[in-house]
Amino acid sequence: MITRPMVRIVSRPRGDAPEWVRDAWIGVDVPLSPDHQNEGPQLYTGSGVYQDPGKYQLDSYRVLSMEAIDALAQKDSRAANWWKQNTHFYDPRGRFLFDASSCQLVG
């Protein structure tokens, strides 16, 4: 059982995935990555789905992308499949950054 702090996505997250995919995140709870330094948001350098790494800095929460996609699949399997089929993020080493303004810490 995962006992790390969790964030709930409460509004459309920033990014360049299609809007319907980003909207599907709303209401999904995701555990913070073990390498996220504290329970608050942090400034990370991120990239979009279609952008090169290091394109912008974002006050955000870092999560394991594979865990996040699995959590998304419980709510919307079509959106989860989009991530699996169109990106490289369904990987145990992958990370997602969710902008702090789209998240609420839930425990």
PyMOL CGO cylinders between C-alpha atoms (Angstrom):
from pymol import cmd
from pymol.cgo import CYLINDER

trace = [
    CYLINDER, 0.00, 0.00, 0.00, 1.30, 3.47, -0.90, 0.3, 1, 1, 1, 1, 1, 1,
    CYLINDER, 1.30, 3.47, -0.90, 1.64, 5.72, 2.16, 0.3, 1, 1, 1, 1, 1, 1,
    CYLINDER, 1.64, 5.72, 2.16, 3.21, 8.77, 0.50, 0.3, 1, 1, 1, 1, 1, 1,
    CYLINDER, 3.21, 8.77, 0.50, 1.40, 12.13, 0.56, 0.3, 1, 1, 1, 1, 1, 1,
    CYLINDER, 1.40, 12.13, 0.56, -1.19, 12.49, -2.20, 0.3, 1, 1, 1, 1, 1, 1,
    CYLINDER, -1.19, 12.49, -2.20, -2.35, 15.30, -4.44, 0.3, 1, 1, 1, 1, 1, 1,
    CYLINDER, -2.35, 15.30, -4.44, -5.78, 15.58, -6.04, 0.3, 1, 1, 1, 1, 1, 1,
    CYLINDER, -5.78, 15.58, -6.04, -6.03, 17.18, -9.45, 0.3, 1, 1, 1, 1, 1, 1,
    CYLINDER, -6.03, 17.18, -9.45, -8.72, 19.86, -9.05, 0.3, 1, 1, 1, 1, 1, 1,
    CYLINDER, -8.72, 19.86, -9.05, -8.51, 21.71, -12.37, 0.3, 1, 1, 1, 1, 1, 1,
    CYLINDER, -8.51, 21.71, -12.37, -7.13, 21.15, -15.87, 0.3, 1, 1, 1, 1, 1, 1,
    CYLINDER, -7.13, 21.15, -15.87, -3.36, 20.73, -15.53, 0.3, 1, 1, 1, 1, 1, 1,
    CYLINDER, -3.36, 20.73, -15.53, -0.96, 22.72, -17.64, 0.3, 1, 1, 1, 1, 1, 1,
    CYLINDER, -0.96, 22.72, -17.64, 0.53, 20.91, -20.62, 0.3, 1, 1, 1, 1, 1, 1,
    CYLINDER, 0.53, 20.91, -20.62, 0.31, 20.19, -24.29, 0.3, 1, 1, 1, 1, 1, 1,
    CYLINDER, 0.31, 20.19, -24.29, -1.62, 16.92, -24.16, 0.3, 1, 1, 1, 1, 1, 1,
    CYLINDER, -1.62, 16.92, -24.16, -5.09, 17.29, -25.69, 0.3, 1, 1, 1, 1, 1, 1,
    CYLINDER, -5.09, 17.29, -25.69, -7.58, 19.18, -23.52, 0.3, 1, 1, 1, 1, 1, 1,
    CYLINDER, -7.58, 19.18, -23.52, -9.87, 16.15, -23.11, 0.3, 1, 1, 1, 1, 1, 1,
    CYLINDER, -9.87, 16.15, -23.11, -6.90, 14.15, -21.77, 0.3, 1, 1, 1, 1, 1, 1,
    CYLINDER, -6.90, 14.15, -21.77, -5.90, 16.90, -19.34, 0.3, 1, 1, 1, 1, 1, 1,
    CYLINDER, -5.90, 16.90, -19.34, -9.54, 17.34, -18.24, 0.3, 1, 1, 1, 1, 1, 1,
    CYLINDER, -9.54, 17.34, -18.24, -9.71, 13.62, -17.41, 0.3, 1, 1, 1, 1, 1, 1,
    CYLINDER, -9.71, 13.62, -17.41, -7.18, 14.19, -14.60, 0.3, 1, 1, 1, 1, 1, 1,
    CYLINDER, -7.18, 14.19, -14.60, -9.67, 16.31, -12.62, 0.3, 1, 1, 1, 1, 1, 1,
    CYLINDER, -9.67, 16.31, -12.62, -10.65, 14.38, -9.50, 0.3, 1, 1, 1, 1, 1, 1,
    CYLINDER, -10.65, 14.38, -9.50, -7.78, 11.87, -9.69, 0.3, 1, 1, 1, 1, 1, 1,
    CYLINDER, -7.78, 11.87, -9.69, -5.64, 11.34, -6.57, 0.3, 1, 1, 1, 1, 1, 1,
    CYLINDER, -5.64, 11.34, -6.57, -1.96, 10.58, -7.17, 0.3, 1, 1, 1, 1, 1, 1,
    CYLINDER, -1.96, 10.58, -7.17, 0.83, 9.89, -4.65, 0.3, 1, 1, 1, 1, 1, 1,
    CYLINDER, 0.83, 9.89, -4.65, 3.83, 12.20, -4.69, 0.3, 1, 1, 1, 1, 1, 1,
    CYLINDER, 3.83, 12.20, -4.69, 7.02, 10.76, -6.10, 0.3, 1, 1, 1, 1, 1, 1,
    CYLINDER, 7.02, 10.76, -6.10, 9.40, 9.36, -3.47, 0.3, 1, 1, 1, 1, 1, 1,
    CYLINDER, 9.40, 9.36, -3.47, 11.96, 11.93, -4.68, 0.3, 1, 1, 1, 1, 1, 1,
    CYLINDER, 11.96, 11.93, -4.68, 9.62, 14.92, -4.16, 0.3, 1, 1, 1, 1, 1, 1,
    CYLINDER, 9.62, 14.92, -4.16, 11.45, 16.75, -1.33, 0.3, 1, 1, 1, 1, 1, 1,
    CYLINDER, 11.45, 16.75, -1.33, 8.49, 17.81, 0.83, 0.3, 1, 1, 1, 1, 1, 1,
    CYLINDER, 8.49, 17.81, 0.83, 4.70, 17.98, 0.87, 0.3, 1, 1, 1, 1, 1, 1,
    CYLINDER, 4.70, 17.98, 0.87, 4.51, 21.42, -0.73, 0.3, 1, 1, 1, 1, 1, 1,
    CYLINDER, 4.51, 21.42, -0.73, 5.02, 22.35, -4.36, 0.3, 1, 1, 1, 1, 1, 1,
    CYLINDER, 5.02, 22.35, -4.36, 8.56, 22.75, -5.66, 0.3, 1, 1, 1, 1, 1, 1,
    CYLINDER, 8.56, 22.75, -5.66, 10.15, 24.53, -8.58, 0.3, 1, 1, 1, 1, 1, 1,
    CYLINDER, 10.15, 24.53, -8.58, 11.10, 21.96, -11.25, 0.3, 1, 1, 1, 1, 1, 1,
    CYLINDER, 11.10, 21.96, -11.25, 12.30, 22.28, -14.81, 0.3, 1, 1, 1, 1, 1, 1,
    CYLINDER, 12.30, 22.28, -14.81, 9.87, 20.44, -17.04, 0.3, 1, 1, 1, 1, 1, 1,
    CYLINDER, 9.87, 20.44, -17.04, 8.81, 19.80, -20.56, 0.3, 1, 1, 1, 1, 1, 1,
    CYLINDER, 8.81, 19.80, -20.56, 5.60, 19.02, -22.34, 0.3, 1, 1, 1, 1, 1, 1,
    CYLINDER, 5.60, 19.02, -22.34, 4.61, 15.87, -24.16, 0.3, 1, 1, 1, 1, 1, 1,
    CYLINDER, 4.61, 15.87, -24.16, 5.84, 17.30, -27.44, 0.3, 1, 1, 1, 1, 1, 1,
    CYLINDER, 5.84, 17.30, -27.44, 8.57, 19.64, -26.18, 0.3, 1, 1, 1, 1, 1, 1,
    CYLINDER, 8.57, 19.64, -26.18, 12.25, 19.08, -25.47, 0.3, 1, 1, 1, 1, 1, 1,
    CYLINDER, 12.25, 19.08, -25.47, 13.26, 18.72, -21.80, 0.3, 1, 1, 1, 1, 1, 1,
    CYLINDER, 13.26, 18.72, -21.80, 14.04, 21.89, -19.87, 0.3, 1, 1, 1, 1, 1, 1,
    CYLINDER, 14.04, 21.89, -19.87, 11.59, 24.17, -21.65, 0.3, 1, 1, 1, 1, 1, 1,
    CYLINDER, 11.59, 24.17, -21.65, 10.08, 25.83, -18.59, 0.3, 1, 1, 1, 1, 1, 1,
    CYLINDER, 10.08, 25.83, -18.59, 10.24, 26.03, -14.81, 0.3, 1, 1, 1, 1, 1, 1,
    CYLINDER, 10.24, 26.03, -14.81, 7.09, 25.13, -12.97, 0.3, 1, 1, 1, 1, 1, 1,
    CYLINDER, 7.09, 25.13, -12.97, 5.98, 25.39, -9.35, 0.3, 1, 1, 1, 1, 1, 1,
    CYLINDER, 5.98, 25.39, -9.35, 4.64, 21.85, -9.18, 0.3, 1, 1, 1, 1, 1, 1,
    CYLINDER, 4.64, 21.85, -9.18, 4.18, 18.48, -7.59, 0.3, 1, 1, 1, 1, 1, 1,
    CYLINDER, 4.18, 18.48, -7.59, 6.26, 15.60, -8.99, 0.3, 1, 1, 1, 1, 1, 1,
    CYLINDER, 6.26, 15.60, -8.99, 4.65, 12.16, -9.29, 0.3, 1, 1, 1, 1, 1, 1,
    CYLINDER, 4.65, 12.16, -9.29, 5.64, 8.85, -10.83, 0.3, 1, 1, 1, 1, 1, 1,
    CYLINDER, 5.64, 8.85, -10.83, 4.05, 8.91, -14.27, 0.3, 1, 1, 1, 1, 1, 1,
    CYLINDER, 4.05, 8.91, -14.27, 3.24, 5.19, -14.34, 0.3, 1, 1, 1, 1, 1, 1,
    CYLINDER, 3.24, 5.19, -14.34, 1.40, 5.43, -10.99, 0.3, 1, 1, 1, 1, 1, 1,
    CYLINDER, 1.40, 5.43, -10.99, -0.42, 8.51, -12.23, 0.3, 1, 1, 1, 1, 1, 1,
    CYLINDER, -0.42, 8.51, -12.23, -1.53, 6.85, -15.47, 0.3, 1, 1, 1, 1, 1, 1,
    CYLINDER, -1.53, 6.85, -15.47, -2.71, 3.79, -13.53, 0.3, 1, 1, 1, 1, 1, 1,
    CYLINDER, -2.71, 3.79, -13.53, -4.74, 6.08, -11.23, 0.3, 1, 1, 1, 1, 1, 1,
    CYLINDER, -4.74, 6.08, -11.23, -6.17, 7.88, -14.28, 0.3, 1, 1, 1, 1, 1, 1,
    CYLINDER, -6.17, 7.88, -14.28, -7.19, 4.52, -15.78, 0.3, 1, 1, 1, 1, 1, 1,
    CYLINDER, -7.19, 4.52, -15.78, -9.51, 3.94, -12.81, 0.3, 1, 1, 1, 1, 1, 1,
    CYLINDER, -9.51, 3.94, -12.81, -11.47, 7.04, -13.86, 0.3, 1, 1, 1, 1, 1, 1,
    CYLINDER, -11.47, 7.04, -13.86, -10.98, 7.23, -17.64, 0.3, 1, 1, 1, 1, 1, 1,
    CYLINDER, -10.98, 7.23, -17.64, -9.36, 4.31, -19.45, 0.3, 1, 1, 1, 1, 1, 1,
    CYLINDER, -9.36, 4.31, -19.45, -9.47, 6.15, -22.79, 0.3, 1, 1, 1, 1, 1, 1,
    CYLINDER, -9.47, 6.15, -22.79, -7.35, 9.02, -21.42, 0.3, 1, 1, 1, 1, 1, 1,
    CYLINDER, -7.35, 9.02, -21.42, -4.94, 6.58, -19.76, 0.3, 1, 1, 1, 1, 1, 1,
    CYLINDER, -4.94, 6.58, -19.76, -4.58, 4.71, -23.04, 0.3, 1, 1, 1, 1, 1, 1,
    CYLINDER, -4.58, 4.71, -23.04, -3.77, 7.98, -24.79, 0.3, 1, 1, 1, 1, 1, 1,
    CYLINDER, -3.77, 7.98, -24.79, -0.73, 8.37, -22.48, 0.3, 1, 1, 1, 1, 1, 1,
    CYLINDER, -0.73, 8.37, -22.48, 0.33, 4.76, -23.07, 0.3, 1, 1, 1, 1, 1, 1,
    CYLINDER, 0.33, 4.76, -23.07, -0.02, 4.92, -26.85, 0.3, 1, 1, 1, 1, 1, 1,
    CYLINDER, -0.02, 4.92, -26.85, 1.23, 8.43, -27.60, 0.3, 1, 1, 1, 1, 1, 1,
    CYLINDER, 1.23, 8.43, -27.60, 4.04, 9.08, -25.12, 0.3, 1, 1, 1, 1, 1, 1,
    CYLINDER, 4.04, 9.08, -25.12, 6.99, 7.43, -23.42, 0.3, 1, 1, 1, 1, 1, 1,
    CYLINDER, 6.99, 7.43, -23.42, 5.70, 8.20, -19.91, 0.3, 1, 1, 1, 1, 1, 1,
    CYLINDER, 5.70, 8.20, -19.91, 4.27, 4.75, -19.08, 0.3, 1, 1, 1, 1, 1, 1,
    CYLINDER, 4.27, 4.75, -19.08, 7.61, 3.77, -17.61, 0.3, 1, 1, 1, 1, 1, 1,
    CYLINDER, 7.61, 3.77, -17.61, 8.57, 3.11, -13.98, 0.3, 1, 1, 1, 1, 1, 1,
    CYLINDER, 8.57, 3.11, -13.98, 11.36, 5.71, -14.27, 0.3, 1, 1, 1, 1, 1, 1,
    CYLINDER, 11.36, 5.71, -14.27, 9.07, 8.45, -15.66, 0.3, 1, 1, 1, 1, 1, 1,
    CYLINDER, 9.07, 8.45, -15.66, 7.86, 11.52, -13.82, 0.3, 1, 1, 1, 1, 1, 1,
    CYLINDER, 7.86, 11.52, -13.82, 4.98, 13.93, -14.34, 0.3, 1, 1, 1, 1, 1, 1,
    CYLINDER, 4.98, 13.93, -14.34, 4.87, 17.49, -13.06, 0.3, 1, 1, 1, 1, 1, 1,
    CYLINDER, 4.87, 17.49, -13.06, 1.42, 18.76, -12.12, 0.3, 1, 1, 1, 1, 1, 1,
    CYLINDER, 1.42, 18.76, -12.12, 1.34, 22.53, -11.74, 0.3, 1, 1, 1, 1, 1, 1,
    CYLINDER, 1.34, 22.53, -11.74, 0.60, 23.56, -8.16, 0.3, 1, 1, 1, 1, 1, 1,
    CYLINDER, 0.60, 23.56, -8.16, -2.43, 25.63, -9.19, 0.3, 1, 1, 1, 1, 1, 1,
    CYLINDER, -2.43, 25.63, -9.19, -4.18, 22.51, -10.50, 0.3, 1, 1, 1, 1, 1, 1,
    CYLINDER, -4.18, 22.51, -10.50, -3.56, 20.41, -7.36, 0.3, 1, 1, 1, 1, 1, 1,
    CYLINDER, -3.56, 20.41, -7.36, -4.69, 20.12, -3.77, 0.3, 1, 1, 1, 1, 1, 1,
    CYLINDER, -4.69, 20.12, -3.77, -2.67, 18.23, -1.19, 0.3, 1, 1, 1, 1, 1, 1,
    CYLINDER, -2.67, 18.23, -1.19, -4.95, 15.53, 0.29, 0.3, 1, 1, 1, 1, 1, 1,
    CYLINDER, -4.95, 15.53, 0.29, -2.65, 13.64, 2.63, 0.3, 1, 1, 1, 1, 1, 1,
]
cmd.load_cgo(trace, "trace")
